[in-house]
C-alpha cells in the first residue's frame, strides 16, 4: 500500500531503532522522509540504507535539544520539499535507573528537556509549515502507564507525553491531527541494558499476551496507520503497541 504518497515526513532520532523503523515504513508507503539524529555519521549511514530500498530520503543532523539544529532541520526540509505533512517526535533519553528521590536535579532537567520540552519546541518551529490534513505523532511508552515501577522519572515524562498529545490535539485542530504511540518493549539499543538478560527478557515476554517482544516494524506499521488518511477521524489518542501488556482499559 502507498498510503503516504506525496507526503513529506520528518522523523527525529531516526537513524536506528524505532525511529528508523518508522521512517522506513513511511518511505515504503510512498512518503519522502527526512531522518535525523545527533551524529552525522549515523545520519549518512541510515540515509544510504533507506536509499538502497528505493526510498526518497534526506538526512540532517539534529540534536533535539539544540534550537539551531531544530530550526535547520525544518528549514532544510521546507527548502527541499516545500511543505511538511507528518512529524514524528521520537527522541528520548533514559539516563538513570535511580529512584525518583535519589535522582540528581540535572538528570531530572535532562529527562524533561529531551523527552517532553523538545517536542513542544520542535512543533513550534514546524507548525507554520504543516498543511491541512497533517499528522503529528509523539512517542510515549508502556512505562507511561506503569508509574511507581522502575525508571521513575523516565516513566513520568512518558505519562506527560500522553497529556501533551491531548493538549496539542486540541490546540492544533482541525487542520493537524496529533496522536501518540506507546510502544511495549522493543529490542533496540535503548532497551539493550534490560533485554540482554535472558531472565528479564522472558519476564517481559510473559507480561505480554502475545508472548513476544515488539519489533521496530510493529511500531512503523502503527505510525503509518496514524499518519495516513485511514486515521483521518482519530486525534488526541494513544495507540498502545505492546502485545497486550497491562496499560489501561
Ligand atoms: P534507539 O534504538 O536507542 O535509537 C535512538 C535514536 O535516537 C538513534 O538514532 C540516536 O542516534 C538518536 N538520538 C539519541 N538521542 C538523540 C537526541 N538527543 N536528538 C536526536 N536524536 C537522538 O532507541 P529506540 O528504542 O528506538 O527509542 C526510540 C523511542 O521509543 C524513544 O522515545 C523511547 O523512549 C521509545 N520507546 C522505546 C522502547 C523500547 O523498548 N525500545 C519502549 C518504549 C518506548 P544518535 O546517537 O546519532 O543521536
Boltz pocket constraint, residues with backbone or C-beta under 6 A from the ligand:
constraints:
  - pocket:
      binder: B
      contacts: [[A, 12], [A, 13], [A, 14], [A, 15], [A, 16], [A, 17], [A, 18], [A, 19], [A, 36], [A, 37], [A, 38], [A, 39], [A, 40], [A, 42], [A, 43], [A, 62], [A, 63], [A, 64], [A, 65], [A, 89], [A, 90], [A, 91], [A, 92], [A, 93], [A, 114], [A, 139], [A, 140], [A, 141], [A, 142], [A, 143], [A, 182], [A, 183], [A, 184], [A, 185], [A, 186], [A, 187], [A, 188], [A, 189], [A, 190], [A, 191]]
      max_distance: 6.0
